[in-house]
Amino acid sequence: MAEIVGIRFKKAGRVYYFDPAGIDLEVNDYVVVQTTRGLELGYVVIAPKQVLVNEVTMPLKPVVRKAEPEDISHARELEEREEEALIECGKLISKLNLPMKLLSAEYNLEGSRLTFYFSAEERVDFRELVRELTNRFKVRVELRQVGPRDEAKLVGGFGRCGRPLCCMSFLSGFTPVSIKMAKEQSLPLNPMKISGVCGRLLCCLVYESEQYRTMKGKLPREGQQVSTAMGVATVVGSNPLKETVLVELESQVTVELPLSEIKIEGEHSAKRRKGG
């Protein structure tokens, strides 16, 4: 068994596991940990607990300490410096005429490393930019190119639902989204209507995908013959959420019926053959 504590560095960011190192920690406690970028300030989202060793990647780095008020104050000061760094970096990008969109900047807690995030249509040769930034800020500078979904997560905004973007609010990772999910939910296949601000398929298509798939499995398919109290009818549609079926009677009248009030043609004979 191994003892772990779950740490997050950003709201809706990925959860990383560390060794609590015997420190008494609770959810929402701020901590200082050692990462590949140096010391970082994070907060506890999973209280220390025992897990199987094969459930985590060993060895785990230990939590350095519980964050002191000075650590939190210093982190806020660095955030102000990050704004200044963005402005300076933007000027250099314009000066060097680089085809890139600057998104955000982050210092590590020690202020010894500065990371810039950007998006671009293609790969960008930013070696000269890194040299100039290093000379300007006198720290180690790193540039990271991100994709459309990560860009939306960094920048933020509001979705077509009027709420803050899911990716910046609570999604810690991106689940693959397919056009098949839109089809299963009977949504219009117009990309403009089922895409988010990132230009990719809406993340929320995943939320009800399994539920729609399960409910549709109970419903007869379109064109199938069914029996109703009003006679034989043909299925012309369905509403998985209400578990109703839209059928066309022989009189060409269309009615919506609960699934419980229809019987699929051939269902009884199949049961009799099985001894049902």
Rosetta blueprint (number, residue, H / E / L):
1 M L
2 A E
3 E E
4 I E
5 V E
6 G E
7 I E
8 R E
9 F L
10 K L
11 K L
12 A L
13 G L
14 R L
15 V E
16 Y E
17 Y E
18 F E
19 D E
20 P L
21 A L
22 G L
23 I L
24 D L
25 L L
26 E L
27 V L
28 N L
29 D L
30 Y E
31 V E
32 V E
33 V E
34 Q E
35 T E
36 T L
37 R L
38 G E
39 L E
40 E E
41 L E
42 G E
43 Y E
44 V E
45 V E
46 I E
47 A E
48 P E
49 K E
50 Q E
51 V E
52 L L
53 V H
54 N H
55 E H
56 V L
57 T L
58 M L
59 P L
60 L L
61 K L
62 P E
63 V E
64 V E
65 R E
66 K E
67 A L
68 E L
69 P H
70 E H
71 D H
72 I H
73 S H
74 H H
75 A H
76 R H
77 E H
78 L H
79 E H
80 E H
81 R H
82 E H
83 E H
84 E H
85 A H
86 L H
87 I H
88 E H
89 C H
90 G H
91 K H
92 L H
93 I H
94 S H
95 K H
96 L H
97 N L
98 L L
99 P L
100 M L
101 K E
102 L E
103 L E
104 S E
105 A E
106 E E
107 Y E
108 N L
109 L L
110 E L
111 G L
112 S L
113 R E
114 L E
115 T E
116 F E
117 Y E
118 F E
119 S E
120 A L
121 E L
122 E L
123 R L
124 V L
125 D L
126 F L
127 R H
128 E H
129 L H
130 V H
131 R H
132 E H
133 L H
134 T H
135 N H
136 R H
137 F H
138 K L
139 V L
140 R E
141 V E
142 E E
143 L E
144 R E
145 Q E
146 V L
147 G L
148 P H
149 R H
150 D H
151 E H
152 A H
153 K H
154 L H
155 V H
156 G L
157 G L
158 F E
159 G L
160 R L
161 C L
162 G L
163 R L
164 P E
165 L L
166 C H
167 C H
168 M H
169 S H
170 F L
171 L L
172 S L
173 G L
174 F L
175 T L
176 P L
177 V L
178 S L
179 I H
180 K H
181 M H
182 A H
183 K H
184 E H
185 Q L
186 S L
187 L L
188 P L
189 L L
190 N L
191 P H
192 M H
193 K H
194 I H
195 S E
196 G L
197 V L
198 C L
199 G L
200 R L
201 L E
202 L L
203 C H
204 C H
205 L H
206 V L
207 Y L
208 E L
209 S H
210 E H
211 Q H
212 Y H
213 R H
214 T H
215 M H
216 K H
217 G H
218 K H
219 L L
220 P L
221 R L
222 E L
223 G L
224 Q L
225 Q E
226 V E
227 S E
228 T E
229 A L
230 M L
231 G E
232 V E
233 A E
234 T E
235 V E
236 V E
237 G E
238 S E
239 N E
240 P L
241 L L
242 K L
243 E L
244 T E
245 V E
246 L E
247 V E
248 E E
249 L E
250 E L
251 S L
252 Q L
253 V L
254 T E
255 V E
256 E E
257 L E
258 P E
259 L H
260 S H
261 E H
262 I L
263 K E
264 I E
265 E L
266 G L
267 E H
268 H H
269 S H
270 A H
271 K H
272 R H
273 R H
274 K L
275 G L
276 G L
